Amino acid sequence: MNICKKNLIPADINEVEHLLSIASTYPWIEKRLDEYEELRSFCDTKEQRDLIYTMIKKFTYLSISDMKKEILNILSYIEKKGCTPQDTIFYAFSDDRESDSSQVFLYYMKTTFPPEKGWKAVNFCGNIVKIKEHDEKYKNVFLVDDFSGSAQKVKSKYNFATKEIQNLKHNCSIEVILLAAMNKAEEIIGNRNIPYFSVMTLKRGLSDNYTDEELKIQSEIMLQLEQKLEHSQKCIYFPFGKDKSEALFYIDEFNIPNNVFPIFWWEKTLHGIRNTMFTRKN
């Protein structure tokens, strides 16, 4: 493996050894090695570099193949509930004003659910607004998203769908399906008595891994890094991720959630633009 790619020639042999080690331990890092090394260079202190490394080790990274395996857990879940293609429909969270990750995730569900079991394109709708035209034969309604960081979208989409089904006077059950959710998001969803199933429950990068004084220290280190990023009224910036979710989650080829620490995806700095490990398209 050649780690000395263009613009990546670490002067310190310890840094070279570190890059070799992390690329070997976490294969998904290899194709982002330039950006990872640049992020380490963005750090001013050893403590900042150590924190970045710790956060990388705690990242939940899913390849498309990994995601498809998890989708089969969703299939198993709904089959155990007795749901069939004849009485079940999935709506993406998207309202179709623009494409988002819920539509992409729903597409992979559609192509992963086995057609030999009767699953067809009609069972998957990429626009939640279409629930206004819901066919009553689908008694089991599932609202789908790939990730929930703070449960805000879950609450709004569930309330919208519930209201529309009630307006139609249909007798249907409504449940939220998530590939992954932060533990705090799940707590909020549960407290709102919203029926849901999440394949993966994720911990917060700082608050669930440090306590007391060490949490204060590590939070201050992260804050030092984030203060080097540009944030103004024109730039929607989320300290520690949207709603301070402290997320460390990414699906390959997807838009990274804005609940993830912005140090991993926010391009604008006080001095220009940097190459980030992950990208987010607004």
Secondary structure, 3 states (H helix, E strand, C coil): CCCCCCCCCCCCHHHHHHHHHHHHHCHHHHHHHHHHHHHHHHCCCHHHHHHHHHHHHCCEEECHHHHHHHHHHHHHHHHHCCCCCCCEEEEECCCCCCCCHHHHHHHHHHHHCCHHHCCCHHHEECCHHHHHHCCCCCCEEEEEEEEECCCHHHHHHHHHHHHHHHHHCCCCEEEEEEEEEEHHHHHHHHHCCCCEEEEEEECCCCCCCCCHHHHHHHHHHHHHHHCCECCCCCCCCCCCCHHHCCECEEECCCCCCCCECHHHCCCEECCEECCCCCCCCC
